[in-house]
Amino acid sequence: MNAERFVQALQDAVVRDNLAVYADLFRMTPDQAVDPHWVRALSLFQNLDDDGKATLMDIVCQVMVETTANLLGIADGCCPVAGVKGSVGLVVDGRSIGGDLQELFLELNELNEAADEGMRRLA
C-alpha cells in the first residue's frame, strides 16, 4: 500500500464513516441514550435549528480532520511529541510510508470538501 492509498483509506474510515456514525447518533433522542455525555450532547443538538445542527456537524468533521492530520504529522516526524524520545514512523507491510502523509491527507481532504460542496450545490 502506498501513501496515497493509505491516506484515502484514512479519509474514508476516520472522516467519512465516522461522520456518518455521528449523524446517526444525533438522530437518536436523549431518552434512547445511556451515556450521560450523549444525553447532554443530544439535548444540545436537538435545541439547535437546522443551520446550527449543520454547523455542529461541520465542527465535528473539522475536529476529525485536524486530529488525523496531527497524528499523521507525528508519524511523518514533523510534529514532535513532548516526552517521546526517538523516531516515530508508520510502516505498512514492512515498508515505511511516512514523510508526507499529513500533507497528502490535508490535500485530499481539501479536494473532497470541494467536491462535496459542489454536490450540495447541485442538490
N, C-alpha and C positions, 0 to 999 in steps of 0.2 A: 504494500500500500504506500502510495506516495503522499507527500504533504498536502497536496490539493484535495485528494480524495479523503484524507483524514479530516481536514477542516470542514469539508462538505458534510461528512458523517456527523461531526460535532454540531454543526449548524442544524442539521435535521433532528438529531436526538436531543440536544440540550435546549435549543431555542424553539424550534417549530413544534416538536412533540410535547415538550413540557408546557409551552404556552397553551396548547390545546387542552392539556390536563387541567391547568389553572382555569381556563374558560369554563370547562365542565364543572369544576369545583365551585366556581362562583355562581353557577346556575342552581346550586342547592339552596335550601332555605336554612336559616340558623338552627331551627329545631331538628334538622337532619344531621347536623354536625355534632361530633362527640368531643373533639379537641377544643378547649376553651379559646385557643388562638383563632381557630377557624370560625367559631361562633362570633367573635368580635369582628373578624375580617368580613364575614358575610353580612353582618349588620351594617358595617360601614359601606360595603358595596351596594347593598340594597337601598341605602339612603341617598345614593348619587343619582343624578339624572343621566341620560344616555351619554351625553358628552363627557361627564365625569367618569363614568364607567369605562369609556374608551380611553380616556387619559390614564386611568389607573392601570389598565392592561398594557398601555404603551410603556408606562414606568416599569412594570414587571418585566416586560420584554427587554427593556434597556438594561435593567439590572442583570438579567441573564447574560446578555451580550458582553457587558463590561466585566462581569466576573469571569466568564470563559476567556475573554481576551487577556485578563490579568494572569490567569493560570497558564495560558499559553506563553505569555511573556516570561514567566518564571521558567517554564520548560525550555524556552529559547535561550535562556541565560541573560536576557537583557533587563530583567526585573529582579534584583536580588531580594532575598527574604532575610530579615534580621534573625540571627541565631543559626542560620543554616550555613554550615561550612562545606566547601567542596562544590563540585559542579552538579548541576541538575540538568537532566535531559529527558527526551522522550524517544523510546525505541519501539519499533513495530517490526515483528518478525526478525529480530536481531539486527535491524538496521536503524541508525539514528535518522530521524526525520525532522529534527528541530532546526532552529536557526531563523526561520521567518514565518513560523506558524501564526504568531499574533497578527502580523501584517496581513497574511493571506486570509485569516479569519475575518478581520475587520473589513478588508476589501470585499470579500464575499458577502458579508452582512450588508454592506452599502449597496451592492448590486441587487441583492434580494429585496431590500427595502424599496429601492426604486421600482423594481418590477411589481412588488405588492401594491405600491401607491398607484401605479399605472392601472393595475387590475381593479382597484377600488374605484378609480375614476370612471372606468368603463361600466361598472356595475350599476 
